[in-house]
Amino acid sequence: MNIKAIIKKNQGVVFCYLIALVLFAGFSVYMPGFARLSHIRTVFLESALIGIVALGQTLVVITGGIDLSVAWMMTIGAYMVSNLVNSSNANLVWGIPLMLVVTFGLGAINGFCISCLRVPAIVMTLGMNIILQGALVALTQGSPGQSAPPLLLTLGQKNLLGIPYLVIIWIIMTVVVLALFKMKYGRKLFAIGNNATVAKYSGIRVDSTIILSYAISGMTAGIAGALLAGKVGSCYLAMGDTYQFQSIAAVAIGGTSMLGGKGNYLGTVAGSLTITILLGILVALNLPFGVQTMAYGLIVLISVIVSVVS
């Protein structure tokens, strides 16, 4: 397949990257400091966290679902690799695997209730988010979290040859999920998103595929929470709240249909970059916070509407 054919096949994804590039280049002319190497590094650093949360969200949305539990799933992940391990690198040997298992399991509960018990996805995942919030507030009594272990501080704040470790992790996870889309599991996602009934009669195990998708979404949110704790230096309550909306927005802006059956994680990557650049522009314009929030919400809302009707 030649380059022209590849571009034509993925024109939606290409368009998303062009939007991000035009936004960045256009505002860089208005404010030259916007294009500094240090700021470009910051853009990718902030985009990485959105992109990692949106990785699992992409899988879920392709099936026709949505995951609103990522916010406190992130906080649970951060809590388990900071407070629970007592900020110790040595304890991460069991702390990280435990966090992955717990967030994977919580996500699987979402998937089971949605696919097998027919609980609407928006109700189930929002309910799970509230349950996790209540559990963590009760567990911590609202007290400040402990600092992140040194290893997580390194992964969240340091660079390798000028590239943030966080971005490197994002790149690795992107390669993994793109490979996943090429496998049988990826084809099942699209089949379910297009028509779950037809997929079931075609021999696809719809329930187990949906459960796995929500489980992966829970786990990637947990990973993002752990990395966020390393980036900011500690765990704190509600630290994942902003990523609930941003992860959905990145998926929608990236061209994944909110009705399911259509999408590409490379588009979600572009969506993550676009959101970060957009937020940077709104802050740089020094607009009142309320105006920033309105403008950001309006742009994302339009993107979601376009995703639904396209």
KADAZI-V947578 format. One line per field, one symbol per residue. ss: DSSP state (H for helix, E for strand, - for the rest). A space follows every 50 residues. Layout:
ss: ???
This chain:
ss: --HHHHHHH-HHHHHHHHHHHHHHHHHHHH-HHHH-HHHHHHHHHHHHHH HHHHHHHHHHHH-------HHHHHHHHHHH-----------HHHHHHHHH HHHHHHHHHHHHHHH-----HHHHHHHHHHHHHHHHHHHH------E--H HHHHHHH-EE--EEHHHHHHHHHHHHHHHHHH-HHHHHHHHHHH-HHHHH H----HHHHHHHHHHHHHHHHHHHHHHHHHHH-E------HHHHHHHHHH HHH-----------HHHHHHHHHHHHHHHHHHHH----HHHHHHHHHHHH HHHHHHHHH-
